[in-house]
Amino acid sequence: MLLTHTQKYFIGIDLGTGSTKAVAVDEAGNTLCTAQYHYATQSPKPGFSEQDANLIWNAFKNCIIDITSQFDSTPVAISFSAAMHSIMPVNEQGDALANALLWADARSGDIAKALHESPEGEHIYHNTGTAVYAMSPLCKLIWLRQNEPALFESAYKFISIKEYVWHKLFGVFEVDHSVASATGLFDVLKLNWYQESLSLAGIESSKLSAPVNTGYTRFITTEDALMAGISPQTAFVIGASDGCCANLGGNAIRPGIAALTIGTSGAVRVGSSQPAYNYRAMTFNYRLNQQIFICGGAVNNGGAAADWLIKDFLKLSADSETYKVLFDKIDTVNTGSDGLIFLPYLYAERAPVWDAKSSGAFVGITFKHQQQHFLRAALEGICFALYNVLNAVEESSAVLVEEIVVSGGFISSPVWVQILADITGKRLVLLQGGDSSAIGAIYLAMETLGMNVQEILDRETAKSTIVQPDVARHQTYSRIFPIYKKLYTDLKESMHQIHALNL
């Protein structure tokens, strides 16, 4: 049905790992409609995570068609958010020569480990702001050079999934400072490609796109390139990475405010006028724009760990009624799960341990523990992992976090949200909707076009639900947390020995 909105509207596009999502909002920031198209990832070998970039391009086009077909006018602007750390070789026409390697691709793990332990590792981290780990496009390029030399040499450029879509639209190779700052190849202070990283990767800067600021704008000027529902007056704003956009979309770029997301994985991020370096924890420092860094850390095990326990281990159905019963049971368990502690490293772990050979563990099991104890311990373990990241971020910056803007599917569970508040001891602001990355991209576009988005941000924040921590429960968790952190150190060698068995 055609919407008869005659007011101006803006579209935010989030190019994600599993789907592309579009959100349309009006000038006041009200969401008008959304569209989403999913696509599959490929794992041809253990540790590989790839994607056909054409799937993302087609999903983008379909989202635009779905949104614009509901209006009797064209959008004022279209702005982009995108998942970080993807890289793929393309020819001079911008056609992909191979699938994109995604953030979760771990094939360069040994390369990353050797680089991290080398004298160059910390120097590269301090200049590029990106953790020296398998997710880094720097490490992926080194792997491609060593293992796929013919493909490596045939590449005209190495680009991300967002750059692929941008080239399809405009025929130019350009990358925003935000996505570039997550490659391990970009100097986050000087805002240009970092020569030491380029030398390690074995490429010249000409093999990469031209860096531009996150408010950089282009227009489609030729009739044959116009898409359905788009006019030559529609501004295309290149935007930023998904994490950086999420902070802006959640009004979490102010001092003392953090953003925390639990989806399949999880992340903690704060806005800062300067990088917050911590090589031990390898907190990241990405650019939102030329004034603001988004600093933080990501974990591999968020909702994926909880889903494993419910679906794979307990073999329970994943319907809403099952979840309600389970979470009701969890709520009856004492704080700390009566001494049961869970290390949630089922899919290895990123910040702050950065161990591709780590694994999950339940510790402290006794005869008194029942199904609901394991479920609560799992949620507590995920929250402990994110609290560990939050501590590393606070340790690295001069600002103490007082409030956390939280988003993701987990906020539909009051029990899980309260556990997070009690473990962190922070006031939580629940961000509804789950579209913060796409919304943040829209706010970038609005700012680029001279609009004041702070009024919209303040109004949205005022409507949010607040969850306060329980002081007594926080004290209990504060006694457990040091044990949780020490468990990884105690078990690390055994984890690696088990991993080496390759069973």
Helices and strands as residue ranges (DSSP letters): E 9-15, E 19-26, E 31-38, E 50-51, H 53-68, E 77-82, E 88-90, E 100-101, H 109-116, H 119-128, H 137-147, H 149-154, E 157-159, H 161-170, E 174-176, H 177-180, E 186-187, E 192-193, H 195-201, G 205-207, E 210-212, E 217-218, G 223-225, E 235-241, H 242-249, E 257-262, E 266-272, E 284-287, E 293-299, H 303-307, I 308-313, H 320-330, G 337-339, E 341-343, E 361-363, H 371-396, E 403-407, G 409-412, H 414-424, E 427-430, H 436-448, H 454-462, E 465-467, H 471-501
